[in-house]
Amino acid sequence: MHLTFDQSADLARLFSLLHEEDEERTIRLKVGELLLRLTGSDYFASFVWDEANRRFARRLQIGMDDANLDRYDRYFQYRDPITPALKQRAAPTLVSAIMPRADFVRTEFFTDFLARDGLSYGVNMYCVDGEHHVGDLRLWRASRRGDFDTDTVDLLTLIRPALSRALAKARDRTSPPGVPAIRLSARQQAIARLVAAGASDKEIGRRLGIAPTTVRSHVDQLKERLGVARRAAIGAALAEAGLAEGGGTAASKG
């Protein structure tokens, strides 16, 4: 496996951040940002397997469309011809190793889900703690870049043990059952709920007595904390984290 100077620096940053005591969503998102550069990927998604409900949940994404991923949550993950096999392997595996490309590009999953965002070639990795799934990484390239190679598999294999440990430790640091793992200040929760209700920055600012520019800054921070790219996805992420109105309370001071 050959790394350029920039790739070596990114890899060092990646291992360094795995020693920080971040929330697991933050870890997955930061690792995803670095892996996009390290592997020449265009898109990143990450989920955690929900064994109780037999589905992938707690999604994060970079470069993909949240509305399309909503369709994955509702429909396509139950008609996915590749991910169950990739999850069973757990170790970094190219999508092309699971299904011949000529067959793959004719599937509903490819034509009606992946191709809508331009995803063409993929590689998945699943992190585990014993028998427990603690998070996955899904990297995709546009067709112009071509498929991933063994260097990508080797790189992901190198980081997988440390990432698995970091995610397991982050899980163990989370709050007791019923208390959301993501902690937002009372102000952040108020803004997030107003955003989810469709309020504009100006309206939120008027109701909370702050400037619209301050609201925008909070919204940007919320998107990062909740692991979403679009304002419209804040409401769903808030509910998934258990912080929607009537959900758990995890407000911190601030």
C-alpha positions as CSV (number, residue, x, y, z in Angstrom):
1,M,0.0,0.0,0.0
2,H,1.6,3.3,-1.2
3,L,0.5,6.6,0.5
4,T,1.3,10.1,-0.7
5,F,2.6,12.7,1.8
6,D,-0.9,14.1,2.1
7,Q,-2.5,10.7,2.6
8,S,0.1,9.9,5.3
9,A,-0.8,13.1,7.1
10,D,-4.6,12.3,6.9
11,L,-4.0,8.8,8.2
12,A,-2.1,10.2,11.1
13,R,-4.9,12.6,11.8
14,L,-7.4,9.7,11.6
15,F,-5.6,7.6,14.2
16,S,-5.2,10.7,16.4
17,L,-8.9,11.5,16.5
18,L,-9.6,7.9,17.4
19,H,-8.0,8.7,20.8
20,E,-10.3,11.6,21.4
21,E,-13.4,11.0,23.6
22,D,-16.0,12.0,21.0
23,E,-19.5,10.8,20.6
24,E,-19.8,7.9,18.2
25,R,-21.6,9.9,15.6
26,T,-18.9,12.5,15.6
27,I,-16.2,9.8,15.3
28,R,-18.0,8.3,12.3
29,L,-18.4,11.6,10.6
30,K,-14.8,12.8,11.2
31,V,-13.5,9.4,9.9
32,G,-15.7,9.7,6.9
33,E,-14.4,13.1,6.0
34,L,-10.8,11.9,6.1
35,L,-11.6,8.7,4.2
36,L,-13.1,10.6,1.4
37,R,-9.7,12.1,0.7
38,L,-7.7,9.0,1.6
39,T,-9.6,6.7,-0.7
40,G,-10.5,9.1,-3.5
41,S,-14.2,8.6,-2.7
42,D,-17.1,11.0,-3.6
43,Y,-19.7,9.8,-1.2
44,F,-19.8,8.5,2.4
45,A,-22.6,7.0,4.5
46,S,-22.6,5.3,7.8
47,F,-25.1,3.4,9.9
48,V,-25.4,1.3,13.0
49,W,-27.2,-2.0,12.9
50,D,-30.3,-2.0,15.2
51,E,-30.6,-5.6,16.2
52,A,-33.9,-5.2,18.0
53,N,-35.7,-3.8,14.9
54,R,-33.5,-5.7,12.3
55,R,-32.6,-2.6,10.4
56,F,-29.8,0.0,9.8
57,A,-30.3,3.2,11.7
58,R,-28.5,6.3,13.0
59,R,-27.4,7.3,9.6
60,L,-24.7,9.8,8.6
61,Q,-23.8,11.0,5.2
62,I,-21.5,13.2,3.2
63,G,-22.3,14.2,-0.4
64,M,-25.6,12.3,-0.6
65,D,-29.2,13.5,-0.7
66,D,-31.1,13.1,2.5
67,A,-34.4,12.7,0.7
68,N,-32.9,9.8,-1.2
69,L,-31.6,8.3,2.0
70,D,-35.1,8.6,3.5
71,R,-36.1,6.2,0.7
72,Y,-33.4,3.9,1.8
73,D,-34.6,4.0,5.4
74,R,-38.2,3.2,4.3
75,Y,-37.8,0.9,1.3
76,F,-34.4,0.2,-0.2
77,Q,-32.6,-1.3,2.8
78,Y,-35.2,-4.1,2.7
79,R,-34.5,-4.7,-1.0
80,D,-30.7,-4.3,-0.9
81,P,-29.0,-7.2,-2.8
82,I,-25.5,-6.4,-1.5
83,T,-25.4,-5.0,2.0
84,P,-26.5,-8.2,3.9
85,A,-23.6,-10.1,2.3
86,L,-21.2,-7.2,3.0
87,K,-22.3,-7.1,6.6
88,Q,-21.8,-10.8,7.0
89,R,-18.2,-10.5,5.8
90,A,-17.7,-7.5,8.1
91,A,-14.1,-7.0,6.8
92,P,-13.6,-4.3,4.1
93,T,-15.0,-5.6,0.9
94,L,-15.6,-4.2,-2.5
95,V,-19.2,-4.3,-3.8
96,S,-17.9,-5.8,-7.0
97,A,-16.7,-8.8,-5.0
98,I,-20.3,-9.5,-4.0
99,M,-22.1,-9.3,-7.3
100,P,-20.9,-9.1,-10.9
101,R,-21.2,-5.5,-12.1
102,A,-23.3,-6.5,-15.1
103,D,-25.9,-7.9,-12.8
104,F,-25.6,-5.2,-10.1
105,V,-26.3,-2.3,-12.5
106,R,-29.6,-3.9,-13.5
107,T,-30.9,-4.1,-10.0
108,E,-33.7,-1.8,-8.7
109,F,-31.3,-0.9,-5.8
110,F,-28.8,0.5,-8.3
111,T,-31.0,2.1,-10.9
112,D,-33.6,3.6,-8.5
113,F,-31.5,4.4,-5.4
114,L,-27.7,4.5,-6.0
115,A,-27.7,6.0,-9.4
116,R,-30.0,8.9,-8.4
117,D,-27.1,10.3,-6.4
118,G,-24.4,9.2,-8.8
119,L,-23.0,6.3,-6.7
120,S,-21.4,3.7,-8.9
121,Y,-18.6,1.8,-7.2
122,G,-18.6,1.0,-3.5
123,V,-16.6,-0.5,-0.6
124,N,-18.1,-1.3,2.8
125,M,-16.6,-2.0,6.2
126,Y,-18.3,-3.1,9.4
127,C,-16.9,-2.4,12.9
128,V,-17.7,-4.9,15.6
129,D,-17.1,-5.3,19.3
130,G,-17.2,-9.0,19.9
131,E,-20.5,-10.0,18.2
132,H,-22.0,-6.5,18.5
133,H,-22.1,-4.2,15.5
134,V,-20.9,-0.7,16.5
135,G,-21.0,1.1,13.1
136,D,-20.2,0.7,9.4
137,L,-18.5,2.8,6.8
138,R,-19.8,2.9,3.2
139,L,-17.6,4.7,0.6
140,W,-18.7,5.2,-3.0
141,R,-17.2,6.7,-6.1
142,A,-18.8,8.2,-9.2
143,S,-18.5,6.2,-12.4
144,R,-15.8,8.5,-13.8
145,R,-13.3,7.4,-11.0
146,G,-13.6,3.7,-11.6
147,D,-13.7,1.0,-9.0
148,F,-11.7,0.8,-5.7
149,D,-8.6,-1.4,-5.6
150,T,-6.7,-3.5,-3.1
151,D,-4.9,-0.5,-1.6
152,T,-8.3,0.8,-0.4
153,V,-9.1,-2.6,1.2
154,D,-5.6,-2.7,2.8
155,L,-6.1,0.9,4.2
156,L,-9.5,0.1,5.7
157,T,-8.2,-3.2,7.1
158,L,-5.4,-1.2,8.8
159,I,-7.8,1.2,10.6
160,R,-10.7,-1.2,11.3
161,P,-9.4,-2.5,14.7
162,A,-8.7,1.0,16.1
163,L,-12.0,2.4,14.8
164,S,-13.9,-0.6,16.2
165,R,-12.4,0.0,19.7
166,A,-13.1,3.8,19.5
167,L,-16.7,3.2,18.6
168,A,-17.1,0.6,21.3
169,K,-15.7,2.9,23.9
170,A,-17.9,5.8,22.7
171,R,-20.9,3.5,23.0
172,D,-19.9,2.5,26.6
173,R,-19.6,6.2,27.5
174,T,-23.1,7.0,26.4
175,S,-25.9,7.8,28.8
176,P,-28.0,5.1,30.4
177,P,-30.9,3.6,28.4
178,G,-33.6,6.1,27.7
179,V,-31.2,9.1,27.7
180,P,-30.0,10.4,24.3
181,A,-26.3,10.0,23.6
182,I,-26.2,13.4,21.8
183,R,-26.2,16.2,24.2
184,L,-27.5,19.6,23.2
185,S,-27.8,22.8,25.2
186,A,-31.3,24.1,25.9
187,R,-30.8,26.8,23.3
188,Q,-29.6,24.3,20.7
189,Q,-32.6,22.1,21.4
190,A,-35.0,25.1,21.1
191,I,-33.5,26.1,17.8
192,A,-33.5,22.5,16.4
193,R,-37.2,22.1,17.3
194,L,-38.1,25.3,15.6
195,V,-36.1,24.4,12.5
196,A,-37.9,21.0,12.5
197,A,-41.2,22.9,12.6
198,G,-40.2,24.9,9.5
199,A,-39.4,28.2,11.1
200,S,-37.1,30.6,9.3
201,D,-33.9,32.0,10.8
202,K,-35.6,35.4,11.1
203,E,-38.6,33.9,12.9
204,I,-36.4,31.8,15.2
205,G,-34.4,34.9,16.0
206,R,-37.5,36.9,16.8
207,R,-38.9,34.2,19.1
208,L,-35.6,33.6,21.0
209,G,-34.4,37.2,21.0
210,I,-31.2,36.5,19.0
211,A,-29.9,37.7,15.6
212,P,-30.6,35.7,12.5
213,T,-26.9,35.4,11.9
214,T,-26.6,33.8,15.4
215,V,-29.4,31.4,14.5
216,R,-27.5,30.4,11.3
217,S,-24.4,29.7,13.2
218,H,-26.3,27.5,15.6
219,V,-28.0,25.7,12.7
220,D,-24.6,24.9,11.2
221,Q,-23.4,23.5,14.5
222,L,-26.5,21.5,14.8
223,K,-26.0,19.9,11.4
224,E,-22.5,18.9,12.4
225,R,-23.6,17.5,15.8
226,L,-26.5,15.6,14.3
227,G,-24.5,14.3,11.3
228,V,-26.7,15.8,8.6
229,A,-25.9,18.0,5.6
230,R,-29.2,19.7,5.0
231,R,-31.4,21.9,7.3
232,A,-34.4,19.8,6.3
233,A,-32.9,16.7,7.9
234,I,-32.5,18.2,11.3
235,G,-36.0,17.2,12.5
236,A,-35.5,13.5,11.6
237,A,-32.1,13.4,13.2
238,L,-33.5,15.1,16.3
239,A,-36.2,12.4,16.6
240,E,-33.7,9.6,16.0
241,A,-31.5,11.0,18.8
242,G,-34.4,11.0,21.1
243,L,-34.5,14.8,21.4
244,A,-37.7,15.6,19.7
245,E,-40.5,17.3,21.6
246,G,-41.8,14.8,24.2
247,G,-38.7,12.6,23.8
248,G,-35.8,12.2,26.2
249,T,-34.1,15.1,27.8
250,A,-30.4,15.5,27.5
251,A,-30.0,19.3,27.7
252,S,-26.6,20.5,28.9
253,K,-26.0,23.9,30.3
254,G,-25.1,26.5,27.7
